Amino acid sequence: MPYFLTFLVVGWADVFSRKVYRDFILENLAYCRKEKGLFLFGYVIMTNHLHLVVQQKDANLSGWVCDFKKFTSKKLLKMIIENPQESRKEWLKIIFAYHAKFNKRTGEMQFWTHENHAIELYRTEMIESRMNYIHENPVRAGIMEKPEDYMCSSARNYAGLEGLITVDHW
């Protein structure tokens, strides 16, 4: 069964306004699709969150979510802290440390919120509705005029254009 998921950066911090961090998420989604049994039907990476429509081959989606968020958060925190070009480093560290204080499960810094807003998509109309929501996100945000013009979205794949990563068309 496919699910709609939202992964949100703590404090709505605009981490993914930087290409290097967006590319890292894309690489990981592509890896999970090839190596971890993930069906990736749709995605969009916005500046501070990402939406996905996914399904796990072995029906262990919660395990995949946990692994994905744990791996990406550790790596992204390290990338930000060690990036000499990151002008927002100190500000981001303050945000990540502040949110970690309220959660015993995280270390000194927290990257993702713990909510995933998972919605089971058990009807075709639900999948279509969520895919449309994902693809229209950059349009609603005023970033692009047409969904397929936004590079970090599966809207390109569905419009017959080359996407940054391969998706599983439902």
KETIDREN-86543 format. One record per residue: residue in one letter; x, y, z of N, C-alpha, C in turn. Coordinates in pm, whole numbers, plus 50000, padded with zeros to 5 digits. Layout:
residues N
AXYZXYZXYZ ...
END
This chain:
residues 170
M500844988150000500005000050000500885012550000 P500655021849908501435034249908501045043450023 Y501995051650064501775061450170502275075050124 F501615085250173502055099050157502795102750285 L504025107550273504835111250388505345125550373 T505515132250486506135145450490507265145050591 F508455148750549509595149950639509915164750650 L509885169850772510055184150797511325186650878 V512095196550836513285200750909512805208551032 V513425205751147513035212751271513145227751251 G512225235051313512235249551305511975255051166 W511495246451078511245250450938512485256750876 A513665252250918514925257850867515085254750718 D515415264750640515525263350494516845257150450 V517075244850491518315237750460518405234650311 F517285230550251517325225750113517275236950010 S517525249150055517735259949960519135258649898 R519965250149956521305247349904521275234349822 K521815234949702521825223649609522535211349668 V523615213249739524395202049793523535193249885 Y522655199349964521815191750056520635185049982 R520085192049883519035186049799519585173849725 D520775175449669521395164349595521615152349684 F521995154849808522205143849903520905136049926 I519795143149942518495136549960518135128549835 L518345134449718518055127449592518895114749578 E520175115549611521055103749606520525092749698 N520065096549815519575086749910518255080549867 L517375088549809516125082949758516405073149644 A517325076649555517705067749444518315054949498 Y519165056049599519785044249660518715035249723 C517805041049797516745033249863515855026349760 R515635032849649514835026949541515555014849482 K516865015849464517635004949403517984993849501 E518294997549626518884987949720518004984249840 K517004992149870516244990149993514774986349969 G514424983049845513054978749817512014989749825 L512415002049798511475013249806510885015949668 F509565016449661508895021349541508685036349562 L509305044349479509205058849488508295063549375 F507055066749408506085070849308506115085849282 G506385093649386506405108049370507185114649482 Y507755126349451508495133849552508565148549513 V508785156749612509165170649593510035174549711 I511125181549682511985186749788511825201949788 M511215206849893511065221249912512225226249999 T512255238750037513405244050110513545238450251 N512425234650313512485230050452511715217050478 H511255210650373510555197950389510525190350258 L510175177650268509965170050147508705161750163 H508025159750051506845151150044507185139249957 L506685127749996506915115449921505615107449909 V505475100449797504495089649787505325077249761 V505325068249859506215056649856505505044049904 Q506135032949873505675020049923506915011449944 Q506935003550048508064994850077507714980650032 K508624974249957508374960649905507984950850014 D508714951150125508434941450233507434946650335 A506734957350302505704963350388506254968550521 N507554970750531508154976150652508514990850631 L507484998650603507725012850575508245020250697 S507745016950815508205023950935509685021550960 G510165009550931511595006650942512415014750844 W511905015850721512605023850620512645038550662 V511505043850708511445058050749512465060550859 C512505051750957513435053351069514885053251019 D515225043650936516585042650883516945054750797 F516025058850709516265070150619516495082950699 K515615085650794515735098050871516975097950960 K517295086451017518475085551104519745087851022 F519855080850909521065082250825521195096350769 T520115101550710520195114750646520425125850748 S519815124650866520005135250966521455135751012 K522055124351041523455124251086524365130050978 K524155125750856525015130250746524795145050715 L523545149450712523265163450682523825172750790 L523685168950917524255177051025525765178251008 K526415167150976527865167150954528225175750832 M527465174450724527725182350604527615197350632 I526605201150708526385215350739527505220750827 I527835213350931528845217951027530235218650964 E530525209250874531865208650814531975216150681 N530895222450636530905229450507531475243550524 P532675246250473533255259650489532465270450414 Q531675266650314530875276250239529525279350305 E529185271950413527865273650475527855285950564 S527315296950512527275309650584526285309550700 R525335300150697524295299650802524605289350910 K525825284350911526205273250999525855275751146 E526255287151200526015289951343524525291051373 W523805297551286522345299051301521665285451298 L522055276951202521455263651191521795255051313 K523015255951362523405248351480522545252251601 I522235265051613521375269651723519985263451711 I519435263351591518095257551569518115242651601 F519105235351549519165220851570519395217351717 A520195225051787520455222751929519215225952013 Y518555236851979517345240852052516285229752046 H516035224351929515005214051915515425200851979 A516695197951983517175185652046516955185852197 K516955197752257516775198952402515435193152448 F514445193352360513095189052397512825174552362 N513855167352320513645153652279514785144852331 K514435135452415515455126752475516045116852375 R515315114052266515775104152168516895109252078 T517055122252070518095127751982519335130852062 G520405133451994521655137152061521655152052090 E522775158352059522925172652085522215181251982 M521955175351865521265182751759520215173751695 Q519135179951652518045172851586517805179351450 F517715171151345517505176451211516035175651169 W515465163651170514075161551129513135162151249 T511915166751226510885165151330510545150151336 H509895146051442509575131751456508265127851387 E507475137451348506225134251279506515131951131 N505805122551073505935119850930504635122450856 H503565124650932502245127250875501865116650771 A502105103950804501865092850712500365091150686 I500025090650558498635088350518498625076550421 E497885066350458497765054650372496875058150252 L497365055050133496645058250010496035045449954 Y494825042449996494215029649963493265030249844 R493105042049784492285043349663493055051349558 T492805048249432493485055149322493285070249330 E492085074649366491815088949375492695095649481 M492965088449589493825093849695495255095649645 I495735085749569497085086649514497165098549419 E496185099649329496175110649233496125124149304 S495325125149409495195137549484496525141349550 R497195131849613498465134649681499585137449581 M499595130449469500605133149366500425147349312 N499175151249290498895164849244499335175049350 Y499055172149476499465180949586500985182649586 I501715171549574503175171849572503675180349455 H503155177449338503655184149217503275198949211 E502175202649273501755216749274502405224849386 N503105218249476503705225049591504575237049550 P505515235649455506335247149415505515258149346 V504425254449282503555264349218502815272349325 R502245265349424501545272049534502485281049613 A503765277049622504755285049695505255296949614 G504835297849489505255309049404506665307649349 I507205295649353508565293249305508585291049153 M507585283949105507495280548963506075283048912 E505975284748783504665286548722504035273148686 K504895263648645504405250348607505145239848691 P504445229548739505075219348823506295212848758 E506235210148629507335203048562508595211548545 D508505224548574509685233148568510535232448695 Y509985226748801510715225648927511595213048922 M512885214948930513825203848911513735193049018 C513495196849142513515187249253512135181349280 S511535176149174510195170549184510005159849079 S509175150049111508845139549014507875144548908 A507395156848919506505162348816507175161848679 R508475163548677509225162748551509095148748489 N509255138548572509145124748523507775122048462 Y506735126948529505365124448483504995133048363 A505745143748339505485152348223506285147748100 G507005136448115507785131248004509145137747989 L509565145448089510875151848088511845143448171 E513125146148155514105138848234514115144348376 G513885135448471513935139348611515335137648667 L515575143048784516885141748847517145127448893 I516075120348933516175106248968514985098848905 T515105085848897514045077448841512965075248946 V511725075048900510615071848987509875059748931 D509105053549018508245042248978506885047848943 H506535047948817505215053248777504145043648827 W503165049248891502065040748938501045040448830 
END
